[in-house]
Amino acid sequence: MVLGLNTVCDVYFAGAIDLLCDAWSLTPDVAGATWMAAGGSAPEFFTSMVGATIAQNDVGFGTIVGSAVFNVLFVIGLCGYVAKGNIELTWWPLFRDCTYYICSLGVLASFTYNQTITAWEAVILFLLYVGYVCFMFINRPLNIWAYEKTGTPMNKELREYIEEMSKAKAAKVEPQQVGQVGGPEEESPAKAASGSFSAATDEPDRPEPAKDNYIKEDRVVPKDETEEPAGDKLDQEPQDVEKAEPPAAAEEAEAAEDDDDDDDDDEPEDFMIMPEGTLDRILWGLSLPVYAPLYFTLPWPSKGSKLFMLTFGLSLLWIGGFAFLLVWWTDIVTTVVGIPTIVSSVTFLAAATSIPDAVSSMAVARKGQADMAVSSSIGSNIFDILVGLPVPWLLKCAIEANNPEFKGVTIQSPYLMFYTCLLLGMVFGTVISIKLCGWKLQKALGGCMAVLYFVFIITTVVVELSRPTWLMTNPPLT
C-alpha cells in the first residue's frame, strides 16, 4: 500500500500538478495550497468518511488532528531535510495560510465545544473553504500590495505578473494619445513609458522592442535615455534591443532558460523499464503487481499532455483506494493489539494517510519550490478541517434526517479543546522555527520540526492513556 501511494503521488499526482500549474498559470504557492493540498488530503477525507458513516467512531477526527500536526511539523521537516541547499521562503504564503488555518481552528473549536455537530455548523465550515478558494483568485494583487507596504523584494512570478498587467494597460491607450512622448504637454515618466509601448505596437511589421529598454529593475528610465524617437528604436536590429537589456534582466532570461532545461529533465521516470543490477531487478519484479495496474489505467503525465486533469482525477481514486485498505488493515492490527482508536488514528493512521502529502511535498522541495511545499502542507490542514470533517458530517446528517432522536454528529473524544490548543501551539512553533532558521528551508529546520512532532506524539499518547479530567472539554460532574 505504501509503495502504491508513493508511486501514484510522486509520478502521476505530482506530474499532473506541474502540468496544471503550467496550463493555468498558477503561482507555486497557490497551486500548493489548493490543488496539491486537496489531492494530498484525499486519504484523510476517505478516512473521515468511513469513520463518520460506517465505523461511527472518532477515527476520522483523530486521523485529521494527527495528520494536521504531521503535515505542519513532520512533512515540513522532511522537506527541509531533502531540500537541495538552503531554499529561501517568502513570508506571504506562510502568513496567508497560517492566518486562515488559525481562524478555521477557532471556528471548529467553537462548534465542537458541546461535542455535537449540527448540519448548519458543517455547512458553515464548508463555506469557509469556499471562501479560501475564492481568496486565492485575488492572491496576486494582495501579495503585491503586501510586499509594497512592507518593502519586500518581489519574486520572479510577481515581477512577470506586473509586466503583463503593464502591457495590458498600455494596450488600452487610445490612438490619439500615442506618440505624445516628448510633446508640448508635460507627462510623467510612467506615462511616457506607456506612450513608448503604444507607439511600438503601432507598427505591426516591425519587432516590438523589449520592455526592459524602458523600465529597468522596477524603475522608469530617465527621459534623456528615451529621447530617441520610437521610429529610430524600431529601426534597430533585434540584437541591439537585446544588448540594451540590463544585466539583471539578462540574468533572469538565462535563469528562465535554465528552468526550462530543468523542467525537461524533470520528466517522470518510466518505472516499467527493468533496472540494472540483480537486487534492483528482484525488487522491481516484486513491485510489478502494483506498478502494472497504475501504468495501464493512468495517463502518463509527460510534458505537453492534454490529459492532465484526467490523470489528476484518476490519481485521486487510486489514492483513496490505497488509503482505505491501509486504514482498514491498520484498524485491524490496532484492535488486536488493544490500542485505543483515538491513539491509533492520531499516530499510525495519521502518518499513513499523510504519505501522499509527504511524498508530493518532498518532490516539489527537491525542485527548489519551497513555498509550494510549505503551502501544500498547511493547505492540506485547511482542507482537512473545512472539507474532510464537515462533508462526512453533512452526509451523516442527511442519512439520519428522518431519525427524530438524532441531534447531530457526536464527537466522542473529550479532549477537543486540548487538541485545538495543541494544534495552535504547533502552528506558532512552526512559524518561530522558520524565523529562527532565517526563513530558509534547511536541515536545521527539519530537526526542529521533528522534535516538535515527537513532543506532540508523546503528549497525545500520555493524555489519552491517563485521561486526566482537568483537560476534558466537558468534565463529568462528580
C-alpha angles and dihedrals in degrees: 000000000000091000091050093050090046094051096045093048100040099042111023106021098042090042092052090049091054092051091045092053091050094047096046097035092235120170113243094246093051092047090049094048095049121020098023092043093049093049094046091050094055093102092053090047093053090044091053090047092053093045095050100042109024111019093031094206139106095272091111096045093045092046092051093047091049092042090052092058091041091054096045097044114017099035094046088046091053090049090054090050097049097038114114104242125325108325117201117239123207119222100224100071091045092047092046097049098038092050093051091043093053091049090049091051090051092053091046092051092051092050096046097044091103090043091242129103121202127200096256091051090053090049091053091051091051092047088055088062090049087054090050091054091047089050089059090063090066095037096110098052090046091046092052091046092050093048092048092050093049098036092239115162111248122239126234096269093053093047090052090048091052091049091051091050090048091052091048091052092046090053090059094059111122117247094244090058092056118105097020093122108124091007127138094276118076115242133185118253090249091056090046090054090049090051090052091053092050092048089052091055092052091077107066094179095055128075115260112244117239115266091230088072087073105026118043123185095343094309132101115249112246117262095251089061091057100042092110110098118255091242092058090050091053090051090062119101118255088249090062092052090051091050090055091064114110119244091253092055091047090051090050091051091051090047090051090052090049090050090053090052090049090051089055089053091049094071110136113263114245103243092190091072111097110246127225121261132052097255093046090051092051091051090045091053091050089050096051094091086062098036098048099059091047093047095051098041103042125066110241110252097226122157111279095021114149094200097072093118090053089049090049094050096045090047089058090053092051091046090051092049094049091045093051092053091045092051092046095051093043091051090052092051095047091047091053092047092047101240116155115255095240092051094049092045095048093048117021101023093041091055093043096050091044093061092099090053091048095047096044093045092049090048093057092040089058088055090055097253097133096161091053092050094050094042090051092054096049093036089056089058091051089051092048094051098040100035110011092057107032098044094058089043090053090049090050091050090050092051092050095041093113094046108100092197093056110103098168143301110310120222106211100194111092094203101074097126090045092055092045092052089046091053091049090050091052091051091053089045090054094051092047092049092051090049092051090050091056096253091293129130101231143138093269089060089050090056093051091049093049092052092050092048095053089047087057093048093050092046093049095049093047093049095047094047097043094035099200112203094215090068095050119111092223107016116201117261113250 
